[in-house]
């Protein structure tokens, strides 16, 4: 029996996330070769999100919203980030209400991803994000 496309897509996305989460944290000096250390922007291979602390802040806020089942951040940038999560297979859209929600596998990993992304941002930007 063939596995439905959406199930296959979620499995592949979660496997990629697991591989990312298994990587070591970037050293305090921020020196790490490409692909060697955890970089949350590897979630989106065709996007360079690591050039702005605001990108990291936005991502962490949206991930916290997904984890908490809230929708505190509803600006265009947050909606676009949710779309990116959906197209990458980490989230999906419900029919009623029509909102972005984490797939089961992604939801299980969200606390760890939020923790790791926050650590990454602190090292990358040498400051505490809002």
Secondary structure, DSSP 4 states (H G I P E B T S, - for coil): -PPPHHHHHHHHHHHHHHHHHTSBPPPTT----TTTB--GGGGSTT--GGG-HHHHHHHHHHHHHHHHT-----SHHHHHHHHHHHHTTSEEE-SSS--EEE-HHHHHHHHHHHHHHHHHHHHHHSS---
